[in-house]
Structure formats: structure tokens, C-alpha cells
Amino acid sequence: MASARTIQARDKDTVIEMYRAMDVRAFGIFAGNEPIFGKAPDSIEEGEQLLCQWLDWIDDSKSAAIYSLRVYRKITDDADITNKTPFNACINFRLHDLSQAIGGPGGNAGYFSEFTNTINGLRSEMKKINDRMDEKEEEEEEDGGIIGKLMNPGFIEQLPVIVGVIKGLFAGGGQAHDDHEIPPSGRISGITGTHIPAETDDQKIAMAIERLKIHLPDLPAVLTKLADMAEKKPGTFKSALMVIRSMKV
């Protein structure tokens, strides 16, 4: 096991190579004894991608702190990775010397603290969203519920714009399109009785938006920011999607 003061790696490639050589999927990144990120991925390849992304973020922060990469052979649940979890191996790494860090020798503490606070803030916001979703009871069937809203002519008129934004974001191109044809409300009036047609992708997206609106009053601004990120910072956008898709809900 590595000494607390011994540094085994000083660049991202070496950290990745060591993780690959240990051949253990579950890992955690720590700053001292403070957990920054823990994951039990389905494969070494997935673990490498996530580890690489976090190393990029640490590198961009210009932090001269010493970090630890711990691996766990028997861990299968992300929640089990804490600062008290026994680990099988650990390597310490520093990506920037004090002289190279922002602010020079002794001047990096504030930047590292800001980075840590940002991570903790994101964790807190994610916990609040998850708690609200867990506590919410089944949606009341007002005005026909979600299906009723989908059939509402005013809402249908807005669907092309909404669908264009969402599909543009998640189709990989990073740009919204407005060429999705939605039938006029008059052509939907033929739906009668208890027959409900199979949900289309557009309807699934619309229902997802309705759910998000409950938790995000500023949803239009959030979607606009996502679209801006996809167009102006595609690398950051893809990295964010990768982290979100790797999360187990």
C-alpha cells in the first residue's frame, strides 16, 4: 500500500496505465481522505473513460494537491465507496508541481478549495433532486393528466420547437432542428374511446419535459444553456453526457 507522502504518478497517462494494470474495475479518487468520485463500472474500459475525464478536470484545475486512486475488488455498488471502505490497492498522484500550479508555491490552496466546493455543491444539488423525486406522490390526473396535456392544441403547437431542441442535443450533432412535423390538433381529434396509441419518441420527450418542469422552474433557460454548451463546448457536453449516462438511478 502506498505511503501517504509517496507519489507514484505525475501525469494522466501513467495513472491510466496503472489503473489498467491493476485490472480492478471499482475505483475511487480521493484528495487526502476526502472522496471526490467513486464508481463501480461494468468494465475496465468504462472505468478508463470515467477516470480519464476526472483526470482532465483535475488537470484543468491546476491543482498541486496529492490525490489518491483506490481500487476495490469486491465493490459492486457506487454507494459503498467511502473514505472508510477498505481498498485493495492505492496509488498517489500529483499532476502539477507547486511551482506550476495557479498562484505558484503556497498559492494553490484557494483554487483547490474552490474546486472541492464546486464538486460538493453539485453533489448537494443532485441529492436535492433525487429526494424530491423520491418523495413525490403519483401525479394527480388533472385535465386528463399527461395524455390530456399532449392532446392540448396549445401544447401541440409548441412541440416542434421543444422536440427540435431535445432531439438536436441527444442526436450527437449538438444542434437543434425544427423540421419535425407534428400533425395539427384537428387531425388528432379522431382518437376516441379508450384506445391510446403507442407512445412515439416525440411524446416520450414531451412527457419527460413535463416531469422536469416540476423540478426545474427555469427549464427553458437550462435547455438553452445545454444547447449553447453542445454548440460552443462539444467536448464538455459529451463528457457531461457520459457521466450522466454512467449514473445508476
C-alpha positions, 0 to 999 in steps of 0.5 A: 500500500502506498505511503501517504507522502509517496507519489507514484504518478505525475501525469494522466497517462501513467495513472491510466496505465496503472489503473489498467494494470491493476485490472480492478474495475471499482475505483475511487479518487480521493484528495487526502481522505476526502472522496471526490468520485467513486464508481463501480463500472461494468468494465475496465474500459468504462472505468478508463473513460470515467477516470480519464475525464476526472483526470482532465478536470483535475488537470484543468484545475491546476491543482498541486494537491496529492490525490489518491486512486483506490481500487476495490475488488469486491465493490459492486455498488457506487454507494459503498465507496467511502473514505472508510471502505477498505481498498485493495490497492492505492496509488498517489498522484500529483499532476502539477508541481507547486511551482506550476500550479495557479498562484505558484508555491503556497498559492494553490490552496484557494483554487483547490478549495474552490474546486472541492466546493464546486464538486460538493455543491453539485453533489448537494444539488443532485441529492436535492433532486433525487429526494424530491423525486423520491418523495413525490406522490403519483401525479394527480390526473388533472385535465386528463393528466399527461395524455390530456396535456399532449392532446392540448392544441396549445401544447401541440403547437409548441412541440416542434420547437421543444422536440427540435431542441431535445432531439438536436442535443441527444442526436450527437450533432449538438444542434437543434432542428425544427423540421419535425412535423407534428400533425395539427390538433384537428387531425388528432381529434379522431382518437376516441374511446379508450384506445391510446396509441403507442407512445412515439419518441416525440411524446416520450420527450414531451412527457419527460419535459413535463416531469422536469418542469416540476423540478426545474422552474427555469427549464427553458433557460437550462435547455438553452444553456445545454444547447449553447454548451453542445454548440460552443463546448462539444467536448464538455457536453459529451463528457457531461453526457457520459457521466450522466449516462454512467449514473445508476438511478 
